[in-house]
Amino acid sequence: MSRKNLSPARLEAFSDGVIAVIITIMVLELKVPALDGMAGVRAVLPTVFLYLLTFVQVGIYWVNHHYLLDEVEKVGHGILWANLIFLFSLSLFPFVTDWIGIKGLTHFSTALYAAVSILPGLSYMVLWMLVRAQSAVPPHARWGKQLWSLGLYLSAIPVAFYRPLASLALIAIVGVIWLLPPRVERPSGGDADNAEPIHAATANSTPENRVN
């Protein structure tokens, strides 16, 4: 007897809950500085910047994970485990962010942060490949964008041992790359070879709601 496939909506709801917990844990790690006034603000600025950088990274993964699950036609065993590994990788962000908050922005702590940043990228790519293997809809992301991101993360590791701030800047560039909405291909005039790029956010909208 065949089992009914799991609903992508259930997978998305579970993932949203885990990501929400990850973000909540991160904000709880923000501590009021011992110093008062502007001295306290200056003391906490590095921690706030790192929290913002991590929040942007997790947020970008959440947005693109939403787009990716819209492409899922059926949830199989491989997708379930790949999604769990992806969520596990994201869950390491609060730990490594707190590490820098306690140890400071050292060469090692920054390199560790860059190394942890690679893990969600790799696991997301695996999940992306599994979804694309069974989906006929246009992809929300391309190979080049993902490979560029992994390359910047990898470059940030050795750079951290020379310039920790430059290493974080490379990671921030990845965030900028993914801030723009993903673009999908829509056939123009019935010719799939002359596809017109559009934003994925409008790919499923009705003609009445689209701006001509």
N, C-alpha and C positions, 0 to 999 in steps of 0.2 A: 504494500500500500504506500503510495507516494505521500509525502508530507507537504503541507501547504507552505509556500515560501513566506519567509518573514517579511513584514511590511517595511519599506524604506522609512516610513514615517516613524516607526518605533525605534529604528536605529538612530534616526536624527534626534528624536526626543531624548534618548539616553545620552548621546554625545553632547547635546546642548547642556544637559544637567551636569555632566562631568566638567565641561569647559567653564560653566558658571561657578562651580566649586573651586576650580583652579584660580580663577580671577579673584574670588572672595578670599582665598588663602593669601594671595599676594598682597591685597590691600590691608589685611590684618597684620602684615609684617612691617607696615609703616609705623614707626615709633616716634613719639614726641621727643625732640632733642632735650638734653639736660640744660643747654644754654638757652637764655631768653633773648628776645628781640631779634635783630638782624643777624647776630652771631649764630643764633639757633637756626635761622633760615638758611644761612650759608652752610652750616654743618650738615643739614639734611638734604640740601640740593642734589648731591650726587646720588643719594638713595632714591629721591623722587624721579630723577632723570632715568635711572635704571628701571624703576617701576614703570615709567611711561613707555620706555623702549620695549619692555617685556609685554606690557599690556597691548601695545600695537601689534607685536608679533602674534600673540595669542588671538587677538581680534581678527587679524588677517586670515589666520588659519580657520577661524570659525566661519568667516564669510565664505571662503573658498570651499570649505567642507560642505556648506549649505548648497553651493552651486554644484559640487560634485555629486551629492546625493540626489539632486534633481535629475541626474543622468542615469541613476541606477534603475534597471528594469526588474531585476530580481536580486535578493540578498542571499548569497550562498555562504558556505562555511568559510571559504577563503576571505571573503569580504568582512565577515564578522571578526575574524582574528586579526586581519590587517587593520581594521578600525580600532580594535582594542590596543594593538601595539602603538598606533598613532596617538591614542589618548594617553597611554603610559608615557610616551616621549614628551608630550605636552606637560604632563604632571610633574616633570623634573624641573620646570622653570621656576616655581616658587622656591625650591631647595637651593638652586644655584644663585638665584637673585638674593636670597637671604645670606648665602655664603659671602657674596661681595659686601653685603650690608654689614656683616660682622668682621670680616677679615680686611675689608677695604679694597680699593681698586688696584690690586697687585698684578704683576705679570701672570702669575699662575691662575689667580681667580678669574681674570679676564679671559685667558685661554680656555679655562674650564667652561665659562659661559658660552664662548664661541663653539666649543665642541658639543655642548648640550644643544645648541641651536641647530646643529646639523641633524640630530636625530629625528625631530618632527618632519624636517624636509625630506629625509630618506624614506621614512615610514609613510608619509603622505604620497610620495611618488609611487610606492608599491601599491597603496590603496587605489591611486589614480589608474595604474595599469590594469588592476583587476576589474575596475568598473568599466574602463574603456574596452576591455576584452569582450564584454557582453552588452555593450550599449551602442546603438546606432545613431544617437543624437549627436550633434556637433559638440566637441569638447570645450570646456570653459577655459582651459589652460593648455599651453603648448609646451613641448619638450624644452625648447630653448630657454623659456622663462624659468623653468624649474632648475635646469642645469646651471644657468647663470647664478641663481640663488645659492645653490650648493657650492659653486666655485667661490663665491664671496665669503661664505661661512668658512670654508677650508682655508682661504687666504687669511682670515681674521685670526686663526690660531697662531701661526708663527709671528704675525705682526704684533700680537699681544705681548710677546716677550721683548719687544723693542719700544712700542708705543701703545699702551693700553687704550688710550682715547681714540687713536686711529683704528684700532681693532673694533671698537664699538661703532665707529663711524661706518665701517664696512658693513656691519650688521644692520645699521640704520638704513643704508642704501637699499638693502633687500626689502625693507618695509616700504620705501618709496616706490620701488618697482611694482609692488603688489597693491599699492593703494588705489590705482586706477581700476575701474570695473573691468572684469574679464570680457573679452570679445569673442563671439562665436561667428560661424559662417552661415549666411543665409543665401540660398540660391537666388540669383537675380534673373528674372525673365525665364525661369524654368531651366536655366543652364547651370548645372552644379559646378562646372569648371570655372565659371565666372562668378564665384560666390562673393557676396557683398558683406563685409564685416559689420556686425552690430553688437551692441552691448547685450550681455546675457540677461540683464535685468529686464530688458524689453522683448526678449526672444519669445516669451510665451504670452505677451499681451495681445489683446484683441485689436483689430484694425481701428476700431472706434477710439481706442485709448492712445493710439500712437500719434505722435506729432508729425505731420507731413512736412 
